[in-house]
Amino acid sequence: MSAAGGRVRAVIDAVLPAVDGGRFAVKRVAGEALEGEAHCFADGHDVLRARLLWRAEDATAWQEVEMQPLGNDVWRAQFIPEGIGRYRYSVAAWVDAFATWRHDLARREDPADRAVAVLSGAYLAEEAAARAKDENAGADAQQLADWAKRLRKGIDAALDEEMAAIAARHPDRSLEARWPVEMPLTVDRERARYSTWYELFPRSAGETPGRHGTFADVEKRLAYVAELGFDVLYLPPIHPIGRERRKGKNNAAAAAPDDVGSPWAIGAKEGGHKAIHPALGTLQDFRRLVKAAAKHGMEIALDIAYQCAPDHPYVKEHPEWFRKRPDGSVQYAENPPKKYQDIYPFDFECADWQGLWAELKSVLDFWIGEGVKIFRVDNPHTKAFPFWEWAIGEVRRAHPDVIFLAEAFTRPKVMHRLAKLGYTQSYTYFAWRNSKHELTEYFTELAQGPGREYFRPNVWPNTPDILTEALQIGGRAVFMQRIALAATLAASYGIYGPAYELLEHQPREPGSEEYLDSEKYQLRHWDLARADSLRGYIGALNRIRRDNPALQSDASLRFFGTDNDQLLAYGKQTADGSNQIVCVVNLNPHHAHSGWVELDLGWLGVEPDKPYQVHDLLSGARYLWTGARNYVQLDPQRSPAHVFRLRRRLHREQDFDYFL
Amino acid sequence: MSAAGGRVRAVIDAVLPAVDGGRFAVKRVAGEALEGEAHCFADGHDVLRARLLWRAEDATAWQEVEMQPLGNDVWRAQFIPEGIGRYRYSVAAWVDAFATWRHDLARREDPADRAVAVLSGAYLAEEAAARAKDENAGADAQQLADWAKRLRKGIDAALDEEMAAIAARHPDRSLEARWPVEMPLTVDRERARYSTWYELFPRSAGETPGRHGTFADVEKRLAYVAELGFDVLYLPPIHPIGRERRKGKNNAAAAAPDDVGSPWAIGAKEGGHKAIHPALGTLQDFRRLVKAAAKHGMEIALDIAYQCAPDHPYVKEHPEWFRKRPDGSVQYAENPPKKYQDIYPFDFECADWQGLWAELKSVLDFWIGEGVKIFRVDNPHTKAFPFWEWAIGEVRRAHPDVIFLAEAFTRPKVMHRLAKLGYTQSYTYFAWRNSKHELTEYFTELAQGPGREYFRPNVWPNTPDILTEALQIGGRAVFMQRIALAATLAASYGIYGPAYELLEHQPREPGSEEYLDSEKYQLRHWDLARADSLRGYIGALNRIRRDNPALQSDASLRFFGTDNDQLLAYGKQTADGSNQIVCVVNLNPHHAHSGWVELDLGWLGVEPDKPYQVHDLLSGARYLWTGARNYVQLDPQRSPAHVFRLRRRLHREQDFDYFL
């Protein structure tokens, strides 16, 4: 109990948003407001006041914003943090004697009663004057003192608005209630919320088939990737690849002498997680690539896979970090009966866990030192959770602009935990959500479920590990459809290219989601100039994303009804409604479909009886629609998706119709 | 971080049930299980174990129940607390090396691999043996040691079920995760969940009109109230009534010399909250009443109204507990422009708040000392909330069988807060919920909303302050209908009688919910033998409640569809389905209504194509129904409600149909 003891009458019953009651941070990006809500009340009829408190985590003083009552004991205020970093927020509320007095006075009818009440006001004004003086607000103190004198003389200026405003600046908060939790808030840079990823294997970026690609080759590829509209270029591990138990092409148990191995089998005599595969180039080459990418408006994202090939230097230098089998050999990764003998996992239960943690974090620090600010973390759900909370927390304390993407395709609560622990973005189940029902349910949950405060989806129609059944059988139309969905449903999405734009769709074997001749195990050569490439379509989609802020965040997503289950319709808009996008996608890659789409005109702020224009930003076509229900037809062979921008009718004096 | 440091790999992401993350207690009654749920997982594929921990609040050692995984990382277990009182529960989870080993071993296919794994098992068995020895489980230790020897010799008893069970009793929990909150649980006696209240004014219980009734008169009334089936007899304040500013009949500002005043204007020269109004009798008379009520299976509930008449002894003895106006007078209750000059509220912000709290609590202690175990607290939302948490907590620590009913008809969050702070039961909005939509929505929220863990509704169709519009105009049928709803929708309900059974329905003035000639301000005399009295109907309803445990709790409530908005249908059943009640109520007191009711047969466990019997426990009529949709007709002039007990068909060899 505070010094005020049992005299505190204000109650703060809840503070929102909250992730697990304040155990984990709510996430925002720079420039976004944190809208805080509190459930506050007191006994009886007295007037309450409440303030939202906030501060940078390392600041000592709180900043305060007056909260407004919305009814039903809900109070709200917002603040915009100064920049990226870690913040705290909380709420204070108190029964305000001055506000109560004024509220009551305005309602008093009996003149005698009123006279006594004015005298009470004089006391309150004097007390407020004393507080103003203590707060070094001399002018306020003087005005309040003068006012008190007038009240004592019975001069009835008791409801003076200006005096009320001055008194309100110096409330008596000696009996205030304080929300006991300092709720954490993480403010990221904008790319945490809106990003467009392109994954490529540097070793396949060579211009000559069969030759191992290099960072220099990737540099030459930058213009192409930038033209497609991506802003994050993500590279699978760039480290030396183990030779012991190396896998061959198509995951063959034994590698042929010239097989290049999997980049995720990290470490060989040339080095481990802080080294660069000699065939890719040097650290200098890497630095040059990072800089060249920046010139194209792109960032390099690195893959962090905390696991070792048997010949990783760690295995000899730090045998204590690995589990031993009873025969003395190092325990390889396994999920019986499956064995992954080319991979040694770290033992997060080992006695030297502190040494292990420090070393793993130093890998991040090393690459941050080389200019990398985005990490895609491989299988984080197979490493101890407390490590992530610590490592991400420590890294981001020093470098709040670093972004972590969790590559966890696993059970929902596990994926959510990783996001709570600090991951900036998370892979999703998007690749396996195909039907109208699945997409609607899943993206509604992502946009509106409790995860909206901390789980930022990054959706991928393919990855080097995931060639979905839909992509295997749907032809070019499904490649268009799935990327159109990804680019418009999610503010962050990515593709594994050039496999994607070149429609790569052969599985290693029927029933498998693995690519045939996967780049994971061999070099590939891609003909980027192929006529059927989707490069133009993808570039158009990504330009639409850049031009339309509605597509750069997820919170506003809303699905609309259609009378055809093959047609998915949804919209996004900016908070002020100045940018509104409505998408209609034909989910069937084989047949044209048509039907009626029923927009939520109230949500869009469109008058039900006035025409409005929908402008397809992909085709350039414009349609004049009226009312909620409008007809759409989509032929997947031409384009499976409309990405409409809504344009409202401008009323001009000439009585012509213009559209904004 | 615990001693195990960063090596703890198990994660406990949530523990349920929880009220505000464990800030407040979940409520159960004696004999009920607490079903605990935890969201637990670990990195990777290792096998997790989890236990639900619980203990009486003053016990030092936890009891443990193994939790079972239900899928989706949800684990569940339950325990039944030993009796009423305060408990704590929490969860422990750990990555279990032994269970992981055994799980993997069963899946290993490679013989060499298996042989190495069996050796690992020997190590694990030896470790388990050592732990068993430390835990003084000598026999287990010996068996495990023997088993380890066999494993070392290569004798393949590795998947021995018995050994696994023994090893499971001695897990290695050195790296266990522990839920950081010891979640509070309050276990009440059964009446907290299931109670039937009758409120009467003792001073109107006299046999002669115009004579002030006494406790002795109430004693004579006990048989009547018991015959009606009530188990709580609640008396408005029984203390001396203030003479200063006493209100007259029908709340007249000035009392006539013979006016008896409001029992809620507590205190006069004869005493205050610990005294008895001399006209009602003596403390001895009160004690006799308490004992006599018990013989009828009833408890006396007292009204606690923490406020004073101007001549309450506290006002002189403790002027520091009251707020002063600038003119030196004591601040009376007010909500401008309304004044309640006959009532002085306590000042919960006063400097001597500790003295005030102690005295107020001593009032409870005094009456507990006189055998009172149930308190109906008047307007708790106009007294400081921290006081309630402290006072109820302290009282119930010493007397866990004491029940508090909060008479707060106010905003939802305020009512919920009082329930969280410790109130056992709460008044509700039932009196003002009349339509099918209103009743369905409100009772669904009460039964299934977050409040279900702590907010126990006690529903009243009338009170001395609440004569609803529906009762004013609906005639006898609406009195039957409203009490039938109350008695079957809610496990706890009450009426203010004899006004209720005698159909008292005249308001003081049009548009008012106050009774004309309210007993709050004057004596009344009631003719209990009146032919139109509902005593028989009420007695029947309450007997049905006693005979049917389905009606004695709220959690199972479920509404059924009807094709007529004047027909409300709902059901309740016991957890084992052995007692099932289906009610259909005609909400229109003026006209007969008929329609089709659509039961949820899956929920009731009734086969869709088999007939079943519904037995109206009010009328005795029985109907044979088949399938979900059945026809119902209700004439409110005869009976506005069916209270059916479902009886299933028994299959007997003779091929006759019997119903249980």
Chai-1 contact restraints between the chains, C-beta under 6 A:
chainA,res_idxA,chainB,res_idxB,connection_type,confidence,min_distance_angstrom,max_distance_angstrom,comment,restraint_id
A,G6,B,W353,contact,1.0,0.0,6.0,A-B,restraint_1
A,G6,B,P386,contact,1.0,0.0,6.0,A-B,restraint_2
A,R7,B,E349,contact,1.0,0.0,6.0,A-B,restraint_3
A,R7,B,W353,contact,1.0,0.0,6.0,A-B,restraint_4
A,R9,B,A384,contact,1.0,0.0,6.0,A-B,restraint_5
A,V11,B,F385,contact,1.0,0.0,6.0,A-B,restraint_6
A,D13,B,K413,contact,1.0,0.0,6.0,A-B,restraint_7
A,D13,B,R417,contact,1.0,0.0,6.0,A-B,restraint_8
A,G21,B,G21,contact,1.0,0.0,6.0,A-B,restraint_9
A,H39,B,K413,contact,1.0,0.0,6.0,A-B,restraint_10
A,F41,B,V414,contact,1.0,0.0,6.0,A-B,restraint_11
A,D43,B,H381,contact,1.0,0.0,6.0,A-B,restraint_12
A,D43,B,T382,contact,1.0,0.0,6.0,A-B,restraint_13
A,D43,B,K383,contact,1.0,0.0,6.0,A-B,restraint_14
A,D43,B,A384,contact,1.0,0.0,6.0,A-B,restraint_15
A,G44,B,T382,contact,1.0,0.0,6.0,A-B,restraint_16
A,H45,B,N335,contact,1.0,0.0,6.0,A-B,restraint_17
A,D73,B,R411,contact,1.0,0.0,6.0,A-B,restraint_18
A,D73,B,K413,contact,1.0,0.0,6.0,A-B,restraint_19
A,D104,B,P336,contact,1.0,0.0,6.0,A-B,restraint_20
A,R107,B,P336,contact,1.0,0.0,6.0,A-B,restraint_21
A,R107,B,P337,contact,1.0,0.0,6.0,A-B,restraint_22
A,R108,B,P336,contact,1.0,0.0,6.0,A-B,restraint_23
A,E109,B,P337,contact,1.0,0.0,6.0,A-B,restraint_24
A,V116,B,R325,contact,1.0,0.0,6.0,A-B,restraint_25
A,V116,B,P326,contact,1.0,0.0,6.0,A-B,restraint_26
A,V116,B,D327,contact,1.0,0.0,6.0,A-B,restraint_27
A,L119,B,P326,contact,1.0,0.0,6.0,A-B,restraint_28
A,S120,B,P326,contact,1.0,0.0,6.0,A-B,restraint_29
A,R325,B,V116,contact,1.0,0.0,6.0,A-B,restraint_30
A,P326,B,V116,contact,1.0,0.0,6.0,A-B,restraint_31
A,P326,B,L119,contact,1.0,0.0,6.0,A-B,restraint_32
A,P326,B,S120,contact,1.0,0.0,6.0,A-B,restraint_33
A,D327,B,V116,contact,1.0,0.0,6.0,A-B,restraint_34
A,N335,B,H45,contact,1.0,0.0,6.0,A-B,restraint_35
A,P336,B,D104,contact,1.0,0.0,6.0,A-B,restraint_36
A,P336,B,R107,contact,1.0,0.0,6.0,A-B,restraint_37
A,P336,B,R108,contact,1.0,0.0,6.0,A-B,restraint_38
A,P337,B,R107,contact,1.0,0.0,6.0,A-B,restraint_39
A,P337,B,E109,contact,1.0,0.0,6.0,A-B,restraint_40
A,E349,B,R7,contact,1.0,0.0,6.0,A-B,restraint_41
A,W353,B,G6,contact,1.0,0.0,6.0,A-B,restraint_42
A,W353,B,R7,contact,1.0,0.0,6.0,A-B,restraint_43
A,H381,B,D43,contact,1.0,0.0,6.0,A-B,restraint_44
A,T382,B,D43,contact,1.0,0.0,6.0,A-B,restraint_45
A,T382,B,G44,contact,1.0,0.0,6.0,A-B,restraint_46
A,K383,B,D43,contact,1.0,0.0,6.0,A-B,restraint_47
A,A384,B,R9,contact,1.0,0.0,6.0,A-B,restraint_48
A,A384,B,D43,contact,1.0,0.0,6.0,A-B,restraint_49
A,F385,B,V11,contact,1.0,0.0,6.0,A-B,restraint_50
A,P386,B,G6,contact,1.0,0.0,6.0,A-B,restraint_51
A,R411,B,D73,contact,1.0,0.0,6.0,A-B,restraint_52
A,K413,B,D13,contact,1.0,0.0,6.0,A-B,restraint_53
A,K413,B,H39,contact,1.0,0.0,6.0,A-B,restraint_54
A,K413,B,D73,contact,1.0,0.0,6.0,A-B,restraint_55
A,V414,B,F41,contact,1.0,0.0,6.0,A-B,restraint_56
A,R417,B,D13,contact,1.0,0.0,6.0,A-B,restraint_57
